Amino acid sequence: MNMSGRFAKSVTLCLLTASLTAGPAALWAADSAFDTNWAADPGANMLEDIAVVRPLSLVASALGIGAWVVGLPFSLPGGNPGEAASELIGKPLEYTFARPVGTWRECGYDRHPC
């Protein structure tokens, strides 16, 4: 087997593993960390936000940009590229950059619900 075949199989295995674990992990996170303030220390919330949540939401923003570009040929005829851009790019970028550090439910400068 050549190197490109091994690499393709490795990438496929990683993507399959990620897709199988992402759903249950998101459900678990929604039930525990985001619905209750599990860390009483605001400093711990801020550290977790800066070290974990912000980098992950930045990756989600990049994936949203890629998904918007891939979906552009479909959203243009449908007449909603702006709405798709808002959902796939705008909201993740707002969550990443326009949210107070250490909070998960308030976005933007007017602190509206995320």
VENLINNOR-V157728 format. One record per residue. N is the residue number from 0. RES is the residue in one letter. SS is DSSP state (H for helix, E for strand, C for the rest). Layout:
n={N	N}
res={RES	RES}
ss={SS	SS}
//
This chain:
n={0	1	2	3	4	5	6	7	8	9	10	11	12	13	14	15	16	17	18	19	20	21	22	23	24	25	26	27	28	29	30	31	32	33	34	35	36	37	38	39	40	41	42	43	44	45	46	47	48	49	50	51	52	53	54	55	56	57	58	59	60	61	62	63	64	65	66	67	68	69	70	71	72	73	74	75	76	77	78	79	80	81	82	83	84	85	86	87	88	89	90	91	92	93	94	95	96	97	98	99	100	101	102	103	104	105	106	107	108	109	110	111	112	113}
res={M	N	M	S	G	R	F	A	K	S	V	T	L	C	L	L	T	A	S	L	T	A	G	P	A	A	L	W	A	A	D	S	A	F	D	T	N	W	A	A	D	P	G	A	N	M	L	E	D	I	A	V	V	R	P	L	S	L	V	A	S	A	L	G	I	G	A	W	V	V	G	L	P	F	S	L	P	G	G	N	P	G	E	A	A	S	E	L	I	G	K	P	L	E	Y	T	F	A	R	P	V	G	T	W	R	E	C	G	Y	D	R	H	P	C}
ss={C	C	H	H	H	H	H	H	H	H	H	H	H	H	H	H	H	H	H	H	H	H	H	H	H	H	H	H	H	H	H	C	C	C	C	C	C	C	C	C	C	H	H	H	H	H	H	H	H	H	H	H	H	H	H	H	H	H	H	H	H	H	H	H	H	H	H	H	H	H	H	H	H	H	H	H	H	H	C	C	H	H	H	H	H	H	H	H	H	H	H	H	H	H	H	H	H	C	C	C	C	C	C	C	C	E	E	C	C	C	C	E	E	C}
//
